[in-house]
């Protein structure tokens, strides 16, 4: 038996769940690996809301591994679910895919141009690649493979034998009126609405429509492959089942003890798998956790299969900020791959680790990503100097490493906003980017962009894909002679003070000190005077000075941080544009 190393991170939600799961696993299956589970339906792009379905059990499983226990994180690919609708905005897909509605996802063609065998494999592949980058270790289970190979045959026959008991459980909820919906305080954004569909559940009935009475099983038609079928008769002794397809009119009689072309309806399928796999921990979305929903009903149905309902927190929605600017937002929502193009895996892991499952949060694709990176870098510094709080240290640890080791990271993590500004100004010219970045800290000059990768590449991708063209930075080719001529003596003096100090202060810290110091010196204060020592009007003077510099350098009243912008433009060109 492994030694249980009790976590000291008592304020950490992951540790608390790990304690419960280890204890419960020992009660249910002593000496066996702990089993946690997630379910994903590759019915379209698997988005960042779905990622919470994976990250919540992953973080708990990883903590259990760190304590020396064996653990399996199962991801059930619900690829034998029916194809419900043609998702909008998927490249290589048109309205002709509507003819496949009702077929298993693995029987639907992949989008045009895809190298994958079918629809499900196409969308699974992108998620698998993202999970690898995020350091998520899992055992994938294809439900198509499970059902079509007959793995669940005994469970199917058992469910049909006890269909009356299942029907009675479901009937408790069918007779209840749905509670009145509360007025939303604010509308859900697109990612939250999409997340509300859940995994595998939306659009499936509970089997009650069969003409032969209640039947918790849906055959896929032997002619058109669709699940628009009705069981018309069943013999418990011989297991002979007759069904008719309402889509194509096909009908046949099969022996269910030998038939592998169908599946249990969702509200029976999910608890069957809990019992079959011995799942101890599996979270569920808010859509699965209301009275009469699949998680609640499954807690009763699982007993029919001799199992127990997993421990499972309800997890809240994941929202998105900056959706309108997204290239992938045409009818869809961003995926983990979209996020990993613009942020390092550590930051994305941290977003899921630092919030309890029942707390909602947003993944930033707009300017907010810069603030998030600043917050992350401050946390990194606190961890390094030992001033970090225990819960924050736990979230940081879960972000940067797993039980298998530390995730690859940027060797010199310069501020994301600085890297983004440099990528913006240099517009893909790597030699220029290296020149600017090497001047940020003259005492430790950068020798290669590889030192700031992959963070630099993520910042460059963000600038190129999520910052509107009108917000991009274009440095003037020629001085603004008209503006320079119109300046009063005070404005001209501020420019002279800046130009006089450029050579001496040519570094990121030096230029920061210089540009903030010019208005102070003009007002008769020392350049290093603190805000507490200055009158409020100094802030107004600084804003006016910054706006003047932006107009002279880039023709707008705002732009990237001025110290970065000055370094990017270069000393000689700055002097020319400021009219020296």
C-alpha positions as CSV (number, residue, x, y, z in Angstrom):
1,X,0.0,0.0,0.0
2,X,1.3,3.5,-0.8
3,X,2.1,5.8,2.1
4,X,-0.5,8.6,2.3
5,X,1.3,11.9,2.4
6,X,-1.2,14.3,3.8
7,X,-1.0,17.5,1.9
8,X,-0.1,20.6,3.8
9,X,-2.0,22.9,1.4
10,X,-5.1,22.7,3.5
11,X,-6.6,25.8,1.9
12,X,-6.4,24.3,-1.6
13,X,-9.7,22.9,-3.1
14,X,-7.7,20.3,-5.1
15,X,-6.1,18.8,-1.9
16,X,-9.5,18.7,-0.1
17,X,-11.1,16.7,-3.0
18,X,-8.0,14.5,-3.2
19,X,-8.4,13.6,0.5
20,X,-12.1,12.7,0.0
21,X,-11.5,10.7,-3.2
22,X,-8.6,8.6,-1.7
23,X,-10.8,7.9,1.4
24,X,-13.8,7.0,-0.8
25,X,-11.7,4.8,-3.1
26,X,-10.4,2.8,-0.2
27,X,-13.9,2.2,1.0
28,X,-15.2,1.1,-2.4
29,X,-12.2,-0.7,-3.9
30,X,-9.3,-1.1,-1.4
31,X,-5.9,-1.6,-2.9
32,X,-7.0,-0.8,-6.4
33,X,-6.1,2.3,-8.5
34,X,-8.3,5.4,-7.9
35,X,-10.5,6.1,-10.9
36,X,-11.6,9.6,-11.9
37,X,-13.4,10.4,-15.1
38,X,-14.4,13.0,-17.7
39,X,-16.7,12.8,-20.7
40,X,-16.3,14.7,-23.9
41,X,-18.5,14.6,-27.0
42,X,-16.5,15.4,-30.2
43,X,-19.7,16.7,-31.9
44,X,-17.8,19.8,-32.9
45,X,-15.0,21.9,-31.7
46,X,-14.3,21.0,-28.0
47,X,-14.3,24.4,-26.3
48,X,-12.8,26.0,-23.2
49,X,-16.0,25.3,-21.2
50,X,-15.6,21.6,-21.9
51,X,-12.0,21.8,-20.8
52,X,-13.2,22.3,-17.2
53,X,-14.7,18.8,-17.5
54,X,-11.1,17.5,-17.9
55,X,-9.1,19.9,-15.8
56,X,-11.1,19.4,-12.6
57,X,-10.5,15.7,-12.4
58,X,-7.0,16.1,-13.9
59,X,-5.9,18.4,-11.0
60,X,-7.3,16.0,-8.4
61,X,-5.8,12.9,-10.1
62,X,-2.4,14.7,-10.3
63,X,-2.5,15.5,-6.6
64,X,-3.3,11.9,-5.8
65,X,-0.4,10.8,-8.0
66,X,1.9,13.2,-6.2
67,X,1.0,11.4,-2.9
68,X,2.2,8.1,-4.3
69,X,-1.1,6.5,-5.2
70,X,-2.0,4.8,-8.5
71,X,-4.8,6.6,-10.3
72,X,-6.5,6.4,-13.7
73,X,-8.0,9.5,-15.3
74,X,-10.5,8.2,-17.9
75,X,-11.7,10.4,-20.7
76,X,-14.8,8.8,-22.3
77,X,-15.0,10.0,-25.8
78,X,-18.7,10.0,-26.5
79,X,-18.1,9.4,-30.2
80,X,-21.0,7.0,-30.5
81,X,-23.5,9.8,-29.7
82,X,-25.8,10.9,-32.4
83,X,-24.8,13.7,-34.7
84,X,-27.3,16.3,-33.6
85,X,-26.7,19.4,-35.7
86,X,-24.3,21.0,-38.2
87,X,-22.2,23.4,-36.1
88,X,-21.8,26.9,-37.5
89,X,-18.5,28.3,-38.6
90,X,-16.6,25.0,-39.0
91,X,-14.2,25.2,-42.0
92,X,-14.8,22.6,-44.7
93,X,-18.4,22.0,-43.6
94,X,-21.6,23.1,-45.4
95,X,-25.3,22.4,-45.2
96,X,-24.9,19.0,-46.9
97,X,-23.7,17.6,-43.6
98,X,-27.3,17.8,-42.4
99,X,-28.0,14.6,-44.2
100,X,-25.9,12.8,-41.5
101,X,-28.0,14.0,-38.5
102,X,-28.9,11.0,-36.4
103,X,-25.9,8.9,-37.3
104,X,-23.1,8.1,-34.8
105,X,-20.4,10.7,-34.8
106,X,-17.9,8.2,-36.0
107,X,-20.1,7.5,-39.1
108,X,-20.1,11.2,-40.2
109,X,-17.5,12.3,-42.7
110,X,-14.7,14.6,-41.4
111,X,-14.7,18.2,-42.6
112,X,-13.4,18.7,-46.1
113,X,-9.6,18.6,-46.2
114,X,-9.2,16.9,-42.8
115,X,-6.7,14.0,-42.7
116,X,-8.9,12.2,-40.1
117,X,-11.2,9.2,-40.8
118,X,-14.4,10.8,-39.5
119,X,-16.1,13.7,-37.7
120,X,-15.3,12.4,-34.2
121,X,-11.6,11.7,-34.9
122,X,-11.2,15.2,-36.4
123,X,-12.3,17.0,-33.3
124,X,-10.8,14.5,-30.9
125,X,-7.3,15.0,-32.5
126,X,-7.3,18.8,-31.8
127,X,-8.2,18.2,-28.1
128,X,-5.7,15.4,-27.6
129,X,-2.9,17.7,-28.9
130,X,-4.0,20.4,-26.6
131,X,-4.2,18.1,-23.6
132,X,-0.6,16.9,-24.3
133,X,0.6,20.5,-24.3
134,X,-1.2,21.1,-21.0
135,X,0.4,18.0,-19.4
136,X,-2.8,16.1,-18.9
137,X,-2.3,12.4,-18.6
138,X,-5.3,10.2,-19.3
139,X,-6.7,7.0,-20.6
140,X,-9.0,7.6,-23.6
141,X,-12.0,5.3,-24.1
142,X,-13.9,5.4,-27.4
143,X,-17.5,4.6,-26.8
144,X,-17.9,3.6,-30.4
145,X,-15.2,0.9,-29.8
146,X,-16.9,-0.2,-26.5
147,X,-20.4,-0.5,-28.0
148,X,-19.5,-2.0,-31.4
149,X,-17.2,-4.6,-29.9
150,X,-19.8,-5.9,-27.5
151,X,-18.0,-4.8,-24.3
152,X,-21.2,-3.5,-22.8
153,X,-23.4,-6.4,-24.0
154,X,-24.1,-7.7,-20.5
155,X,-24.8,-4.2,-19.2
156,X,-27.3,-3.6,-22.0
157,X,-29.1,-6.8,-21.4
158,X,-29.2,-6.1,-17.7
159,X,-30.7,-2.6,-18.3
160,X,-33.4,-4.0,-20.6
161,X,-34.2,-6.8,-18.0
162,X,-34.6,-4.0,-15.4
163,X,-36.3,-1.5,-17.7
164,X,-39.3,-1.3,-15.5
165,X,-37.2,-0.2,-12.5
166,X,-35.4,2.3,-14.7
167,X,-38.7,3.6,-16.1
168,X,-40.1,4.0,-12.5
169,X,-37.1,6.1,-11.5
170,X,-37.4,8.3,-14.6
171,X,-41.1,8.6,-14.1
172,X,-40.6,10.3,-10.8
173,X,-39.1,13.2,-12.7
174,X,-41.3,13.1,-15.8
175,X,-44.4,14.0,-13.7
176,X,-42.7,17.0,-12.0
177,X,-43.2,20.4,-13.5
178,X,-40.0,22.1,-14.4
179,X,-39.3,24.9,-11.9
180,X,-39.8,28.4,-13.2
181,X,-36.6,29.9,-14.6
182,X,-35.1,32.7,-12.6
183,X,-34.4,35.9,-14.4
184,X,-30.8,36.1,-15.5
185,X,-28.9,39.1,-14.0
186,X,-27.0,39.4,-17.3
187,X,-27.1,37.3,-20.6
188,X,-24.7,34.4,-20.8
189,X,-22.0,34.9,-23.4
190,X,-21.6,32.5,-26.3
191,X,-19.1,30.2,-24.5
192,X,-21.4,29.8,-21.5
193,X,-24.4,29.1,-23.7
194,X,-22.4,26.5,-25.7
195,X,-21.1,25.0,-22.4
196,X,-24.7,24.5,-21.2
197,X,-25.1,21.8,-23.8
198,X,-23.0,19.6,-21.7
199,X,-21.3,16.4,-22.8
200,X,-23.3,13.7,-24.4
201,X,-26.6,14.6,-22.9
202,X,-28.2,17.4,-24.9
203,X,-30.9,16.3,-27.4
204,X,-31.2,12.7,-26.3
205,X,-34.5,11.2,-25.0
206,X,-34.7,8.8,-22.1
207,X,-36.1,6.0,-24.2
208,X,-39.7,6.5,-23.1
209,X,-41.0,6.9,-26.7
210,X,-40.6,3.2,-27.8
211,X,-43.9,1.7,-29.0
212,X,-43.2,-1.6,-27.2
213,X,-43.3,0.3,-23.9
214,X,-40.3,1.9,-22.1
215,X,-37.0,0.8,-23.7
216,X,-33.7,2.3,-22.6
217,X,-31.8,1.4,-25.8
218,X,-31.6,2.9,-29.2
219,X,-30.6,0.8,-32.2
220,X,-28.8,2.6,-35.1
221,X,-30.6,1.7,-38.3
222,X,-29.1,-1.1,-40.4
223,X,-29.9,0.8,-43.6
224,X,-29.4,4.5,-43.0
225,X,-27.3,4.3,-39.8
226,X,-29.5,6.8,-38.0
227,X,-31.0,6.5,-34.5
228,X,-34.5,7.6,-35.6
229,X,-35.7,4.1,-34.6
230,X,-38.5,2.8,-32.5
231,X,-38.4,-0.6,-30.8
232,X,-41.7,-2.3,-31.8
233,X,-41.2,-5.7,-29.9
234,X,-38.8,-7.4,-27.6
235,X,-38.6,-11.0,-26.2
236,X,-36.8,-11.3,-22.9
237,X,-36.2,-15.0,-23.3
238,X,-34.6,-15.0,-26.8
239,X,-33.5,-11.3,-26.7
240,X,-35.1,-10.9,-30.1
241,X,-35.7,-7.2,-30.8
242,X,-37.6,-5.7,-33.7
243,X,-37.3,-2.0,-34.6
244,X,-38.5,0.3,-37.3
245,X,-36.7,3.3,-38.7
246,X,-38.8,6.4,-39.1
247,X,-36.2,8.0,-41.3
248,X,-36.0,5.4,-44.1
249,X,-38.7,2.9,-43.3
250,X,-36.3,0.0,-42.8
251,X,-37.3,-2.6,-40.2
252,X,-35.5,-5.7,-38.9
253,X,-35.4,-8.2,-36.1
254,X,-32.1,-8.9,-34.4
255,X,-30.9,-10.9,-31.4
256,X,-29.7,-8.4,-28.9
257,X,-27.3,-10.9,-27.3
258,X,-25.4,-10.8,-30.6
259,X,-26.2,-7.2,-31.8
260,X,-23.7,-4.4,-31.4
261,X,-25.2,-1.5,-33.4
262,X,-26.9,0.6,-30.8
263,X,-26.4,2.3,-27.4
264,X,-28.2,2.9,-24.1
265,X,-29.9,6.2,-23.8
266,X,-27.8,8.9,-22.1
267,X,-29.5,8.9,-18.7
268,X,-28.9,5.1,-18.4
269,X,-25.6,5.0,-20.3
270,X,-23.8,7.4,-17.9
271,X,-24.5,5.6,-14.7
272,X,-23.9,2.2,-16.4
273,X,-20.3,3.4,-17.1
274,X,-19.8,4.6,-13.5
275,X,-20.5,1.1,-12.3
276,X,-18.6,-0.6,-15.1
277,X,-15.4,1.5,-14.6
278,X,-15.7,1.9,-10.9
279,X,-15.6,5.8,-11.1
280,X,-15.0,7.5,-7.8
281,X,-14.8,11.1,-8.9
282,X,-16.4,12.8,-11.9
283,X,-17.6,16.5,-12.0
284,X,-20.7,17.6,-13.8
285,X,-21.8,20.9,-15.3
286,X,-24.6,22.9,-13.9
287,X,-26.9,21.6,-16.7
288,X,-26.4,18.0,-15.4
289,X,-26.9,18.9,-11.7
290,X,-30.5,20.3,-11.5
291,X,-33.4,18.1,-10.2
292,X,-34.3,15.5,-12.8
293,X,-31.0,16.0,-14.7
294,X,-28.7,13.2,-15.8
295,X,-26.4,13.4,-12.8
296,X,-29.2,13.4,-10.3
297,X,-31.2,10.6,-11.9
298,X,-28.0,8.7,-12.6
299,X,-27.3,8.6,-8.9
300,X,-30.4,6.4,-8.5
301,X,-30.0,4.3,-11.7
302,X,-26.4,3.4,-11.0
303,X,-27.6,1.1,-8.2
304,X,-29.4,-1.1,-10.8
305,X,-25.9,-1.8,-12.2
306,X,-24.5,-2.5,-8.7
307,X,-22.5,0.7,-8.5
308,X,-22.4,4.0,-6.7
309,X,-22.6,7.5,-7.9
310,X,-19.1,9.2,-8.0
311,X,-18.2,12.1,-5.8
312,X,-18.6,15.0,-8.2
313,X,-18.7,18.8,-7.7
314,X,-20.9,20.9,-9.9
315,X,-18.7,23.1,-12.0
316,X,-19.6,26.6,-13.2
317,X,-19.4,28.0,-16.7
318,X,-16.2,29.3,-18.3
319,X,-16.8,32.6,-20.1
320,X,-14.7,34.4,-22.7
321,X,-13.6,38.0,-22.8
322,X,-12.8,39.4,-26.2
323,X,-15.0,37.1,-28.3
324,X,-15.9,39.8,-30.8
325,X,-12.3,40.1,-31.9
326,X,-11.7,36.4,-32.3
327,X,-11.1,35.0,-35.8
328,X,-12.7,31.7,-34.7
329,X,-15.8,33.4,-33.3
330,X,-18.0,33.1,-36.4
331,X,-20.7,30.8,-35.0
332,X,-18.3,29.0,-32.7
333,X,-16.5,29.4,-29.4
334,X,-12.7,29.3,-28.7
335,X,-11.1,25.9,-28.0
336,X,-8.0,25.1,-25.9
337,X,-6.0,25.2,-29.0
338,X,-7.1,28.8,-29.6
339,X,-6.1,29.7,-26.1
340,X,-2.7,27.9,-26.4
341,X,-1.8,29.9,-29.5
342,X,-1.7,33.1,-27.4
343,X,-0.8,31.9,-23.9
344,X,1.6,29.4,-22.3
345,X,0.1,26.2,-20.9
346,X,1.1,27.3,-17.4
347,X,-1.2,30.3,-17.5
348,X,-4.1,28.3,-18.9
349,X,-3.6,25.6,-16.2
350,X,-3.5,28.3,-13.5
351,X,-6.8,29.8,-14.6
352,X,-8.5,26.4,-13.9
353,X,-6.5,25.6,-10.8
354,X,-6.9,28.8,-8.9
355,X,-10.8,28.9,-8.9
356,X,-12.9,26.3,-7.1
357,X,-15.1,24.3,-9.6
358,X,-18.3,26.2,-8.6
359,X,-16.7,29.5,-9.3
360,X,-17.1,30.9,-12.9
361,X,-14.2,32.7,-14.5
362,X,-13.3,34.1,-17.9
363,X,-10.4,33.2,-20.3
364,X,-9.1,36.4,-21.9
365,X,-8.6,37.0,-25.6
366,X,-8.6,40.8,-25.4
367,X,-6.4,43.3,-23.6
368,X,-7.2,41.5,-20.3
369,X,-4.6,38.8,-21.2
370,X,-1.9,41.4,-20.5
371,X,-3.2,42.0,-17.0
372,X,-3.5,38.3,-16.4
373,X,0.1,37.8,-17.4
374,X,1.2,40.6,-15.1
375,X,-0.7,38.9,-12.2
376,X,0.9,35.6,-13.1
377,X,4.4,37.1,-13.2
378,X,3.9,38.7,-9.8
379,X,2.8,35.3,-8.4
380,X,5.9,33.8,-9.9
381,X,8.1,36.4,-8.2
382,X,6.4,35.8,-4.8
383,X,7.0,32.0,-5.2
384,X,10.6,32.7,-5.9
385,X,11.1,35.0,-2.9
386,X,9.0,32.9,-0.5
387,X,6.3,35.5,0.2
388,X,3.5,33.7,-1.4
389,X,0.4,32.5,0.5
390,X,-0.2,28.7,0.8
391,X,-3.3,28.6,-1.5
392,X,-1.6,30.7,-4.2
393,X,1.5,28.5,-3.9
394,X,-0.6,25.4,-4.5
395,X,-2.3,26.9,-7.6
396,X,1.1,27.9,-8.9
397,X,2.6,24.5,-8.3
398,X,-0.3,22.8,-10.1
399,X,0.1,25.2,-13.0
400,X,3.9,24.8,-13.6
401,X,4.2,21.0,-13.0
402,X,2.5,17.7,-12.8
403,X,3.4,14.5,-10.9
404,X,5.5,13.6,-14.0
405,X,7.6,16.8,-13.8
406,X,7.8,20.5,-14.8
407,X,6.2,21.7,-17.9
408,X,8.5,23.4,-20.5
409,X,8.7,27.1,-19.8
410,X,10.2,30.3,-21.2
411,X,13.8,30.7,-20.1
412,X,13.5,34.5,-19.7
413,X,9.9,35.4,-19.1
414,X,9.9,39.1,-20.1
415,X,6.6,40.9,-19.5
416,X,3.9,39.7,-22.0
417,X,2.8,43.3,-22.7
418,X,6.3,44.3,-23.6
419,X,6.7,41.3,-25.9
420,X,3.3,42.1,-27.5
421,X,4.3,45.7,-28.0
422,X,7.6,44.7,-29.6
423,X,5.9,42.2,-31.9
424,X,3.4,44.8,-32.8
425,X,5.9,47.5,-33.7
426,X,8.3,45.2,-35.5
427,X,5.6,43.4,-37.6
428,X,7.4,40.1,-37.9
429,X,11.0,41.4,-38.3
430,X,12.8,39.2,-35.9
431,X,16.2,41.0,-36.2
432,X,14.4,44.3,-35.1
433,X,12.7,42.5,-32.3
434,X,15.9,41.1,-31.0
435,X,17.6,44.5,-31.2
436,X,14.8,46.1,-29.1
437,X,14.6,43.3,-26.5
438,X,18.4,43.2,-26.1
439,X,18.3,46.9,-25.1
440,X,15.7,46.4,-22.4
441,X,18.4,45.4,-19.9
442,X,21.8,46.5,-21.1
443,X,23.4,44.6,-18.2
444,X,21.9,41.3,-19.3
445,X,21.3,41.7,-23.0
446,X,19.2,39.1,-24.8
447,X,21.3,37.1,-27.3
448,X,18.6,35.2,-29.1
449,X,14.8,35.3,-29.4
450,X,14.8,31.6,-28.3
451,X,15.5,32.9,-24.8
452,X,12.0,34.5,-24.7
453,X,10.2,31.7,-26.5
454,X,7.5,30.4,-26.5
455,X,6.1,33.5,-24.7
456,X,7.3,35.8,-27.5
457,X,5.5,33.6,-30.1
458,X,2.3,33.6,-28.1
459,X,2.4,37.4,-27.7
460,X,3.0,37.8,-31.4
461,X,0.1,35.4,-32.2
462,X,-2.1,37.5,-30.0
463,X,-1.2,40.7,-31.7
464,X,-1.7,39.2,-35.1
465,X,-5.0,37.5,-34.5
466,X,-6.8,39.4,-31.7
467,X,-5.9,43.0,-31.9
468,X,-7.9,45.0,-34.4
469,X,-6.1,46.7,-37.3
470,X,-7.0,50.2,-36.0
471,X,-5.3,49.4,-32.7
472,X,-2.0,48.2,-34.3
473,X,1.0,50.5,-34.0
474,X,2.4,52.2,-37.1
475,X,5.4,54.5,-36.4
476,X,5.4,57.8,-38.5
477,X,7.7,57.9,-41.5
478,X,8.2,61.7,-41.2
479,X,8.0,64.2,-38.4
480,X,4.6,65.9,-37.9
481,X,6.0,69.4,-38.9
482,X,2.6,71.1,-38.5
483,X,2.2,69.8,-34.9
484,X,5.8,70.6,-34.0
485,X,5.3,74.2,-35.3
486,X,2.2,74.7,-33.2
487,X,3.7,73.7,-29.8
488,X,4.0,76.3,-27.1
489,X,7.2,76.9,-25.1
490,X,6.3,74.5,-22.3
491,X,5.7,71.6,-24.7
492,X,8.9,72.3,-26.5
493,X,10.8,72.4,-23.2
494,X,9.3,68.9,-22.3
495,X,10.6,67.5,-25.6
496,X,14.1,69.0,-25.0
497,X,14.2,67.5,-21.5
498,X,13.3,64.1,-22.9
499,X,15.8,64.3,-25.8
500,X,18.6,65.5,-23.5
501,X,18.1,62.4,-21.3
502,X,17.7,59.7,-24.0
503,X,21.3,58.6,-24.3
504,X,21.9,58.3,-20.6
505,X,18.5,56.5,-19.9
506,X,18.5,54.2,-22.9
507,X,17.0,51.0,-21.2
508,X,13.5,50.0,-20.2
509,X,13.9,51.1,-16.6
510,X,15.9,54.2,-17.5
511,X,13.3,55.4,-20.1
512,X,10.5,54.7,-17.6
513,X,12.2,56.9,-15.1
514,X,12.8,59.6,-17.8
515,X,9.3,59.8,-19.3
516,X,7.6,60.0,-15.9
517,X,10.2,62.4,-14.6
518,X,10.0,65.1,-17.3
519,X,6.7,66.7,-16.1
520,X,7.9,66.5,-12.5
521,X,11.1,68.4,-13.4
522,X,9.2,71.0,-15.4
523,X,7.0,71.7,-12.4
524,X,10.1,72.1,-10.2
525,X,10.1,68.7,-8.5
526,X,12.9,66.1,-8.4
527,X,12.5,63.4,-11.2
528,X,12.4,60.7,-8.5
529,X,9.6,62.4,-6.4
530,X,6.9,59.9,-5.3
531,X,3.2,60.4,-6.1
532,X,2.6,61.3,-2.4
533,X,5.1,64.2,-2.7
534,X,3.4,65.6,-5.8
535,X,0.3,67.7,-6.3
536,X,-2.6,66.1,-8.3
537,X,-2.0,68.3,-11.3
538,X,1.3,66.4,-12.1
539,X,-0.7,63.4,-13.2
540,X,-2.6,65.6,-15.6
541,X,0.7,67.0,-16.9
542,X,2.0,63.5,-17.4
543,X,-1.1,62.4,-19.4
544,X,-0.7,65.5,-21.6
545,X,3.0,64.8,-22.2
546,X,2.4,61.2,-23.0
547,X,-0.4,62.1,-25.5
548,X,2.0,64.5,-27.2
549,X,4.7,61.9,-27.6
550,X,2.2,59.4,-29.0
551,X,0.9,61.9,-31.6
552,X,4.5,62.7,-32.7
553,X,5.6,59.1,-32.8
554,X,2.5,57.1,-34.0
555,X,-0.2,59.7,-34.8
556,X,-2.6,58.7,-32.1
557,X,-3.1,59.8,-28.5
558,X,-2.5,56.3,-27.1
559,X,-0.3,53.3,-27.9
560,X,2.1,50.8,-26.4
561,X,3.9,51.7,-23.2
562,X,6.2,54.7,-24.0
563,X,9.5,53.2,-22.8
564,X,9.0,50.1,-25.0
565,X,7.8,52.3,-27.9
566,X,10.9,54.5,-27.7
567,X,13.2,51.5,-27.6
568,X,11.4,50.0,-30.6
569,X,11.6,53.2,-32.7
570,X,15.3,53.6,-31.9
571,X,17.2,56.6,-30.6
572,X,18.0,58.2,-34.0
573,X,14.5,58.0,-35.3
574,X,13.0,59.2,-32.0
575,X,15.2,62.3,-32.2
576,X,14.1,63.0,-35.8
577,X,10.4,62.5,-35.1
578,X,10.5,64.7,-32.0
579,X,12.0,67.5,-34.1
580,X,15.6,67.7,-32.8
